[in-house]
Amino acid sequence: MDRIKEKEYKKEYYQKNKVKIKKQMKEYYKKHKKEIKEYKKEYNKEYYKKHKDTIKEYLEEYQKKHKKEIKEYRDTHKEERKEYNKKNKEKIRKQETIWCDNNIEKVRDYDKRWRKDNPIKANEKKIRYRLKYPKRFKAQMLAQIYIPIPTRQVCEFEGCKELAKSRHHEDYDKPLEVVFLCPKHHRVRDKIRQEKENRGL
C-alpha cells in the first residue's frame, strides 16, 4: 500500500508542478549536456553488448513483419535521402570509415560473399581498379606471386600481436618490399601513406 500511495503522490505532485519540473530539467540538461551525452553513449554500448542477440532477433522479426512498409517508406523518402547524403557526404564517409575500422572481419567476409554472388560485377570492379591504379595493381600482383605470407607471421606494426593477413607497400615503385600487417593496421598504414602522398612528401 505504501508504494501505491507513493506513486499516486508523485503523479499528483508532477501534475501540479509540471511547468516547474520541465524548466528545471531543461536547465539541468543545458548545464550537463556533455556529461549526459557521454553517459548515454556508454550506457547504450553496454546495453547493446549485453542484449546483442535479442536486439538482432527483434530487428530481423520486425523487418520481416514490416517489409512492405519499410520499402514504401524508403521509396517515398528517396529524394530526401539523396539530398541528405549530398549535404552530409563527409560526415557519412567518416562514419563509414570508423565502422569499417572497427568491423574489418565483417567487411572482408561481406566482400568475399559479394564477389561469389556477383562474379561479373566483381570482375568489372577489378578491371576499373587496374585501369585507375596500374602501378598499385602491378605491385600488389607481384607481391602476391613472389612473397607468400609466412605461417604464424605476426603483424609488424609496433605493439600488435595479431596474425598478419596482408602485404603492405610503402612505395609502389618497390613491389617486392613489403611489410606484413593485420587488416586493422594495414588500413592505418594505408591512411598514413595516403596523407603523405596528398602532402606531396
N, C-alpha and C positions, 0 to 999 in steps of 0.2 A: 504493500500500500504506500509506503514511503516513497518508493521510486516513481509510482504513478503520480503522486502529489507533486513530486519534484519536477516531473515532465510538464505537468499542467501549469505549474508556477512559471517555468521557463518560457512556455508558449505565451502565456498572458503577459509576462514581462517584455518579451520580444515584440508582441503586437502593440503594446503601449509605447515602447521606446524604439520603434523600428527606424525612424529617421536618424535618431541619435547614434544607434549602433552602426548603421551603414556609414555614417560620417566618420566615426571612429575607425572603422575597418579601412576606409579609403585612405585616411591619414596614416595609419599604420603601414599600409601597403606602399605608400609613397616613400616613407622613411626606410623601409626594409625591403625594397624591391629586389635588389641583387641577392640578398640572403634567401629570400623566398624562392626566386628562380633557381638558384643553386640547389636548395633543398628539394625542390620539385624534380629536378633532373636526377639527383642521386636516388630519390625515392622511386622514381619511375624505372631507373636502371635496376635497382634491387628487386622491385616488384616483378619486372619482366624476367629476370633471371630465375626467380622462384616459380613463376607461373608460365614459363615459356611454352610448354607443351599445350596447356589448357587454352592459352591465347591463340595459338596456331590452329588448334582444333575448332575453336569458336569462329575464327575468321574464315576457315575453309567451309564450315557449315553455313555461315552467313552468306558467303559468295555463291554457294550452290543454290540456296533458297531464293536469293535476290539477284540472280544472274541477269534477268531481263531489265530490272530497274537500274542496275549498275550500268548496263550497256546504254540504256536510254539516257541516263544522266550524263555519261561520257559523250554521247553524240550531241546532246543539246548544249553542252558546255565546251565543245571542241574549240571554237574560236577564242573563248575566254582563256583556255589553257594555252593556246598558241601565243596570245598576247602576253600572258604571264611569263611564259618561257622566254620570249624575246626581251622583256623588261629585266628579267632576273637571270640572264644567261650565266653570268659569272658566279652568282650565288649557287645556282644549280650545279655548275661544274665543280665548285669547291665541295659541296655536299656529296657529290658522286665520287670524287677522288678520296675523300675521307672514308666513305663507306667501302670503297674498293680496297683501300689500305688496311682496313680492319677485317675485311672478309675475302682475303686473297684466294683461299682454297675454294670458296664458293664460286668466285669469279672464274677460276680455272676449270672447275667442274662444269659450270654453265657453258663456257666456251667449247669444251670437248663435246658436250651433248649437242650444242648448236651446230657444230661442224659435221657431226654424224647425221643429224636430221636435215641439214641444208648443204649438201656437198657442192652443188653448183654455185650457190651464193658464196660459200667459203672459198672456193677456187677463184671466183671473181674478185673477192676481197684481197686474196693473196697476190693476184696479178696487179691490182691497183697499188698495193703496198710496195711491190717490187719496182713499179714504174716511178712511184713518188720518191722512194728512198733506195736507189740502186746500190750505193756504197754500203749502206747499213745491211741491206738484204744479202749482199755478197759476203760480207764479213761474218754474218750470222750463219750462213750456209757452210762456209769453210770451217768455222769453229765446230759446228755440229758434226761434220765429217771427220775432221782430224784431231779434235780434242774431246774425247769422251769424259764425262764427269766420273771421277773415281768413286767406287762404292764406299759408303760411310764417310764421304767427304763433308767436313764441317764448313759452314758458311764462314767466309774470310772477312766479314765485317767485324770490326772490333767489338768484343764483348758478347757476340752472338754464338750460341751453341746449337742452333738448329742445323739440320742437314741441308746441304747445298743442292738446289734443283735446277739451277740455270747458270749460264755463262754471261758475264758482263764485259762489254768493251768500253774502255776509257777513250780509245782512239780507233775509229773505224778504218783508218789507214794502216793499222797494225792488226789484221784479222786474227792472227794466231796468238796474240797477247790478251789473255782473258783472266777474269777474277771469278772464282766460284762463289755464288751467293744464294741465299734462300730467297723465295719470292718477295718477301716483305722488303728486305734490304736491297734487292735488285731494283725495285721501284724507287727507293730512296736515292741510290747511286745514279739512276737514270735522270731523276729530277735535278740532282747536283750538276750532272754533265750538261743538261739542257739549259740550266741557268747560266753556266759558264759560256755556252755557245751563244746565248742571247746577248750576253755582255761583251761578246767578241774576244773572249780570253782563250 
